[in-house]
Amino acid sequence: MKEIEVIIDTEEIAEFFFHELVKRGYVPTEEELEEIADITFEYLIEKCIIDEKDEMD
């Protein structure tokens, strides 16, 4: 299987969820969005979809 580099930005995840939730009639707070983004990021790591890497690498 070919390896590709993907950059996951939790702010981008939060923005995506905000727009999707608003379309569905929900208005999440900024704190709720940050939690959702963090949970999503942790899920991707746990499922080995991504590896966590420091920005300094």
N, C-alpha and C positions, 0 to 999 in steps of 0.2 A: 504494500500500500504506500502511496506517495505521501510524504509529509509536506504540509503547507503551513505557512505562518499566518496566523489570524490574531489581530489585536482586538481585545474585548475591552470596551470602556464602560464602566458602571454608570457613568453619567448618560451615555448613549442608551443604555438599557433602561434607565429610569425615564428618559424622555419617551422612548418607545412605549413603555407601559402606560405612561401618562396619557398619551394620545389614544391608545387602544382602550383604556378604561373610560376616558371621557366619551369616546364614541359609543360606549355601552351604557352610558348614563351614570358613571361613577366619577366622583371628584376627590381623588386621593390627596392627602397632604404631602408636602415635600419630604417629611420624615418617613411616611409610609412608602413613598417611592424609593427612597434610599434603601430601606429595608428590603423591599422587593428586588431591587437591583443586586444587593449583596447576596440575598438568598439564591437568586438566579446564577450569579457568578460561582458561588459555592457548589451549586448543583452541577454546573458544567465541569468543575474540577473533580468532584466526586465521581462523576460518570466517565472520567478520563477523556472528555471531549476536548478539554484544553488543559495546559499546564500553566501554573502560576509562575510568572517570571517578573523579576524586578525591572522597573523602568530604566535602571542604570545599566543593564546588560547591553 
